[in-house]
Amino acid sequence: MITLDQAKMHLRVIHDDEDTAISAMIAAATMAAADYLNLDEMPDPMPAPVQAAILLQVADLYENRERQADKPFHGNPTYFLLLNPYKVMEV
């Protein structure tokens, strides 16, 4: 599980004003990664590449809080490169 302190360090946030919002971003990014990996829950301990992918997603959510209607969304290829080795393939 990504902690609030880990996410704040990754985001370079030193204040506590946005702790609730960042915690929600951690939860959303973790759920999105679990969904992409076809997992009901994340493994504990979580592999470092999966943690890195979640932190990338948290940073994207933090930096892009508003709807980006003027730009196409293509995703971050690094996110998928980090997660793909852990993806459970459905039959």
N, C-alpha and C positions, 0 to 999 in steps of 0.2 A: 504494500500500500504506500502510495506517495503521501508524505506528511505535508502539513501546511508549511513547516519550516523549510523542507526541501524545495517546495514550489516557490516560496518567497525568495530563497537563495537563487534559484534558477532565473526568476523574474527580476532579481536585484531590487526587491521591494523591502524597505527597512521599517516602514510604518505599519500600524495595525488597522488602519482605517478600512482596508478592503479585505480583511480576513474572511468575512462571511462570503463575499463574492468569489474569492480565490478558492475557498473550500468547495463551493458549488461547481467551479470550473474543474477542480480535481475530480469530483464525483462524476461529472459529465464526461470528461476525457477518459476516465477509467471504464465507465460503462460503454463508451464508444469503442474502446480498444477490445474489451471483452466480447462485444458484439461482432467486431471484425474478425476476431480470432475464433469465433464460434464456441465460446466458453460460457458456462453458466456463472462461473465466478473465477476470479483471477487466482493463479497459484500463489502460495505463500511458502517460501519467499518468491518474489517476483523476479524473473531474470532481468539483468541490467539493461539489455536492449529494449525490453518492454517498458521499463521505467523511463528510459530516455524518450521513447515514443510518446508516452503519456505526458511527460514534461514539455515536449514540443507542442503537443496539442493544447496544453494549458497556456503556454506562451502565446499561441495563435489566438485562443479565446480571449486572453487578456488584452492583446494588442488590437484585436478587431472585434470590439464589442458591438459595433453597429452593423446593420445589414449592408453588404457591399454590392449594391445593385449595379454599380457602374463598372465592375470588374468581373470577369468570368472566374469561377472557382475551379481550380485544377488540383487542389490538395498539395501536400508536401511529399515529394517522392521519398524523402528520407524516412518519414513516418512509416510508409509501407515497407521499405527495405528493412527497417528494424523489426517490424512485426511479422513479416511473411514466414520466417523460419519457425515461428511458434503457432502458426495458424492450423487449426484442426480442420482437415478436409472432410466434408460431408460426403457420404456415399449415397 
